[in-house]
Amino acid sequence: MPNTTPLDPGLREAIERSGYYPALVAEAIEAAIGPEPVRSHLVHQETTFDNEEVRRHVSVLVLTDTRLIIGHTDEHGTEPAIDGMDSQVSSYASTSTEAIRLDRITTCVVTRVVDDPATHVAGTLPREAVLTVGWGAIARIDLEPAGCGDPHCEADHGYTGTMSGDDLQLRVSTGADGAEAVARTLEFATALSAATAGLRG
């Protein structure tokens, strides 16, 4: 038997409120958390359109004393028959979890988008928030031709670019997700930032 404790009631409620295969999502997250208490959590559902199909995706972020648990659950459409079989594979869902030690997290970026910044009042929610977390699992390199500033120069100066690691990026907005989702995202980002800052101190 795995060493787990019952799922945090607030986290379970958030998973059930999303309405997205709650039993499957809760089971995977509970197994990943194990016996650790939940310090903060965030559940975010996205809907995408693939040709004529509507597909959903849910992300669950859980902060414990030592780890950041990330769960992703996707649903997939009907697949064609395989190896000459007449029957099609019915729609299915896949769920995956990843556990990252807090001392592995290198970046926790919070981007806030506000309207009419000149009149912004402290404490007012932004209309959009983006949480970006990096821990070195994915590195993206953006390259472009390098130049020397001479508009008539035709020499090959090679390439220049930037490398960034954004293993997780989650975007919410008041228009698409509601003000509560934006507030929850900022609350979770604050808790995660504080947890990682404590380890670096």
C-alpha positions as CSV (number, residue, x, y, z in Angstrom):
1,M,0.0,0.0,0.0
2,P,1.4,3.5,-0.9
3,N,2.1,5.8,2.0
4,T,-0.5,8.4,1.5
5,T,-2.8,10.5,3.7
6,P,-6.4,11.6,2.7
7,L,-6.3,14.4,0.2
8,D,-6.5,17.9,1.6
9,P,-10.2,18.9,1.8
10,G,-9.7,22.2,0.1
11,L,-7.7,20.7,-2.7
12,R,-10.3,17.9,-3.2
13,E,-13.1,20.5,-3.3
14,A,-11.2,22.5,-5.9
15,I,-10.7,19.4,-8.1
16,E,-14.3,18.4,-7.8
17,R,-15.4,21.9,-8.5
18,S,-13.5,21.8,-11.8
19,G,-15.8,19.0,-12.8
20,Y,-13.0,17.4,-14.9
21,Y,-12.7,13.7,-14.1
22,P,-12.4,14.5,-10.4
23,A,-11.9,10.9,-9.3
24,L,-9.0,10.3,-11.7
25,V,-7.3,13.6,-11.0
26,A,-7.7,13.3,-7.2
27,E,-6.3,9.8,-7.3
28,A,-3.2,10.8,-9.2
29,I,-2.5,13.9,-7.1
30,E,-3.0,12.0,-3.8
31,A,-0.5,9.4,-4.8
32,A,2.1,12.0,-5.8
33,I,1.7,14.0,-2.6
34,G,2.1,11.0,-0.3
35,P,2.1,11.8,3.4
36,E,3.1,15.4,3.1
37,P,0.7,18.2,4.2
38,V,-0.5,20.6,1.5
39,R,0.6,24.2,2.0
40,S,-1.0,25.7,-1.0
41,H,-2.7,24.5,-4.2
42,L,-4.0,25.7,-7.5
43,V,-6.4,24.0,-10.0
44,H,-6.7,25.4,-13.4
45,Q,-8.8,24.1,-16.3
46,E,-8.3,25.0,-20.0
47,T,-10.5,24.2,-23.0
48,T,-8.9,23.9,-26.4
49,F,-10.4,23.4,-29.9
50,D,-8.9,20.8,-32.2
51,N,-10.5,20.8,-35.6
52,E,-14.1,19.9,-34.7
53,E,-13.3,18.5,-31.2
54,V,-13.4,20.3,-27.9
55,R,-10.8,19.0,-25.5
56,R,-10.1,19.9,-21.9
57,H,-7.0,20.1,-19.9
58,V,-6.6,20.5,-16.2
59,S,-3.4,21.5,-14.3
60,V,-3.1,20.9,-10.6
61,L,-0.3,22.6,-8.7
62,V,0.4,21.6,-5.1
63,L,3.0,23.1,-2.7
64,T,4.3,20.9,0.2
65,D,7.1,21.6,2.6
66,T,9.7,20.0,0.3
67,R,8.2,19.7,-3.2
68,L,6.1,21.3,-6.0
69,I,3.7,18.7,-7.3
70,I,2.4,19.3,-10.8
71,G,-0.4,17.2,-12.4
72,H,-1.7,17.4,-15.9
73,T,-4.8,15.6,-17.2
74,D,-5.9,15.6,-20.8
75,E,-8.7,14.0,-22.7
76,H,-8.2,12.5,-26.1
77,G,-10.7,11.9,-28.9
78,T,-11.6,8.7,-30.6
79,E,-8.7,7.0,-32.4
80,P,-9.0,5.0,-35.6
81,A,-8.8,1.3,-35.6
82,I,-5.4,-0.3,-35.3
83,D,-3.9,-3.3,-37.3
84,G,-7.0,-3.9,-39.3
85,M,-9.3,-4.1,-36.4
86,D,-12.8,-2.9,-37.1
87,S,-13.5,-1.3,-33.7
88,Q,-12.2,2.2,-32.9
89,V,-10.6,3.1,-29.6
90,S,-13.1,5.2,-27.6
91,S,-12.1,8.5,-26.1
92,Y,-9.8,8.3,-23.2
93,A,-7.9,10.5,-20.7
94,S,-4.3,10.5,-19.6
95,T,-3.0,12.0,-16.4
96,S,0.7,12.6,-15.3
97,T,2.3,14.0,-12.3
98,E,5.7,15.4,-11.6
99,A,7.3,16.1,-8.3
100,I,10.0,18.8,-8.2
101,R,12.1,19.4,-5.1
102,L,11.8,23.0,-4.0
103,D,15.6,23.4,-4.0
104,R,15.6,22.6,-7.8
105,I,13.3,25.5,-8.7
106,T,15.4,28.2,-10.3
107,T,12.8,30.8,-11.3
108,C,9.3,31.8,-10.2
109,V,8.1,34.6,-12.4
110,V,4.7,36.4,-12.0
111,T,3.6,38.7,-14.7
112,R,0.6,41.0,-14.1
113,V,-1.3,42.8,-16.8
114,V,-3.3,45.8,-15.7
115,D,-5.5,48.3,-17.6
116,D,-4.9,52.0,-17.2
117,P,-1.8,51.7,-15.0
118,A,-1.7,55.4,-14.2
119,T,-4.8,55.0,-12.0
120,H,-4.0,51.6,-10.6
121,V,-4.9,51.2,-7.0
122,A,-2.8,48.8,-4.8
123,G,-4.7,45.6,-4.1
124,T,-6.8,45.7,-7.4
125,L,-6.6,42.5,-9.3
126,P,-4.9,42.6,-12.7
127,R,-6.9,41.5,-15.6
128,E,-4.4,38.9,-16.4
129,A,-1.7,36.9,-14.5
130,V,0.9,34.6,-15.9
131,L,2.9,32.2,-13.6
132,T,6.1,30.9,-15.0
133,V,8.2,28.3,-13.1
134,G,11.5,26.9,-14.2
135,W,13.5,24.0,-12.7
136,G,15.8,23.1,-15.6
137,A,13.8,20.3,-17.2
138,I,13.2,22.2,-20.4
139,A,15.6,24.8,-22.1
140,R,14.4,26.8,-25.0
141,I,16.8,28.6,-27.3
142,D,15.6,31.5,-29.5
143,L,18.1,32.3,-32.3
144,E,18.3,35.2,-34.8
145,P,20.9,36.4,-37.3
146,A,23.5,38.7,-35.6
147,G,24.3,42.1,-37.1
148,C,27.0,44.7,-36.7
149,G,25.0,47.9,-37.1
150,D,26.3,48.8,-40.5
151,P,23.3,48.9,-42.9
152,H,25.6,48.2,-45.9
153,C,27.5,45.3,-44.3
154,E,27.0,41.9,-46.0
155,A,29.3,39.9,-43.8
156,D,28.0,36.8,-42.0
157,H,28.0,37.6,-38.2
158,G,26.6,34.3,-37.1
159,Y,23.7,34.1,-34.8
160,T,22.7,35.6,-31.5
161,G,20.0,34.4,-29.1
162,T,18.7,33.8,-25.7
163,M,18.1,30.6,-23.7
164,S,15.3,30.4,-21.2
165,G,13.8,27.7,-19.1
166,D,10.0,27.8,-18.6
167,D,9.1,24.3,-17.6
168,L,5.6,25.5,-16.6
169,Q,3.6,28.5,-17.7
170,L,0.1,29.1,-16.6
171,R,-2.0,32.0,-17.7
172,V,-5.3,33.2,-16.3
173,S,-7.5,36.2,-17.0
174,T,-10.5,37.8,-15.4
175,G,-12.3,37.6,-18.8
176,A,-11.8,33.9,-19.5
177,D,-11.4,32.4,-16.0
178,G,-12.9,34.9,-13.6
179,A,-11.5,37.2,-10.9
180,E,-11.3,34.4,-8.4
181,A,-9.0,32.3,-10.6
182,V,-6.7,35.3,-10.9
183,A,-6.6,35.8,-7.2
184,R,-6.0,32.1,-6.5
185,T,-3.1,32.1,-9.0
186,L,-1.4,35.1,-7.4
187,E,-1.9,33.6,-3.9
188,F,-0.3,30.4,-5.0
189,A,2.6,32.2,-6.7
190,T,3.2,34.2,-3.5
191,A,3.4,31.0,-1.5
192,L,5.7,29.3,-4.0
193,S,8.0,32.3,-4.2
194,A,8.2,32.5,-0.4
195,A,9.0,28.8,-0.1
196,T,11.8,28.9,-2.6
197,A,13.2,32.1,-1.2
198,G,13.5,30.5,2.2
199,L,15.6,27.8,0.8
200,R,18.0,30.2,-0.9
201,G,18.4,32.3,2.2
